[in-house]
Amino acid sequence: MAESKVRKTASAGKPVGKTVGVRKPESRLAMVRRARRINRELAELYPYAHPELDFDNPFQLLVATVLSAQTTDLRVNQTTPALFAKYPAPEDMAAANPAELEEIIRPTGFFRNKAKSLIGLSIALRDDFGGEVPGRLEDLVTLPGVGRKTANVVLGNAFGVPGITVDTHFGRLARRFGWTAEEDPVKVEALVAEIFPKSEWTMLSHRVVFHGRRICHSRKPACGACPIAPLCPSYGEGETDPEKAQKLLKYELGGHPGQRLRPPADFPGEAGARADAAAHHGEVADLAVAE
């Protein structure tokens, strides 16, 4: 794929602080056009964007997403093999001993509340949905511990139903990109949904989250290494020196594995992730044996 003009500008390491970004009031039409161009640029930058939780079925994705609150996807991926070995289906988790479940998921943090949610949603799946994860948002959000963000993750990645996942990364970048000034995730979701075609919602979510984790970090974004800097009205909030910014890149862009232990075949960090998985194999095996 040909390298875009935006990417050439950024990758060349040219100073862009005074000539890029939105300095004048922007019309609604101009903002929408810029937003959609950002999406196209992110699609070129992250053609392999995907959910970073390991899962084999909708139930596993639902559980993993609930566990991912206030922790990293990598930590969840290190925890779920032993969890699903002991509780492979909603019926199994619904009958779990809370103390035993808590001990398995302890590494993910907030394990008591999460265990309560997992048992509660499993009981609901068993009793109200025939042991199957429902494929409708209005049903998913009735489950304990499941809000719109979790529901959209499951719908988009387990059922192919388009949805915008507004986590902390997505909300931060939506504001930095000038798509919205809202802080409330529900309002951010509604406003961003008006900018992009429905068919783009799920992949847009993956791309924006990927960018937030790899380049546009919360505390110190790597502005000087950002391929979409010329389109960003917030350029300059982070490190603008190209060499210093390059050192801030994370995961595969920084030469390190991503968060999945079982990544898609085309993921650039696959080899590193497999090595990381091997390193954690003993820890997971010990958990399984302990149970």
Sequence and secondary structure as in RCSB ss.txt:
>XXXX:A:sequence
MAESKVRKTASAGKPVGKTVGVRKPESRLAMVRRARRINRELAELYPYAHPELDFDNPFQLLVATVLSAQTTDLR
VNQTTPALFAKYPAPEDMAAANPAELEEIIRPTGFFRNKAKSLIGLSIALRDDFGGEVPGRLEDLVTLPGVGRKT
ANVVLGNAFGVPGITVDTHFGRLARRFGWTAEEDPVKVEALVAEIFPKSEWTMLSHRVVFHGRRICHSRKPACGA
CPIAPLCPSYGEGETDPEKAQKLLKYELGGHPGQRLRPPADFPGEAGARADAAAHHGEVADLAVAE
>XXXX:A:secstr
    HHHHHHHTT   TTTSS  S   HHHHHHHHHHHHHHHHHH TT    S  SSHHHHHHHHHHTTTS HHH
HHHHHHHHHHH  SHHHHHT  HHHHHHHHGGGS HHHHHHHHHHHHHHHHHHSTTS  SSHHHHTTSTT  HHH
HHHHHHHHS        HHHHHHHHHTTS    SHHHHHHHHHTTS GGGHHHHHHHHHHHHHHTS SSS  GGG
 TTGGG TTTTSS   HHHHHTT  GGGGTS  S SS  TT TTHHHHHHHHHHHHHHHHHHHHH 
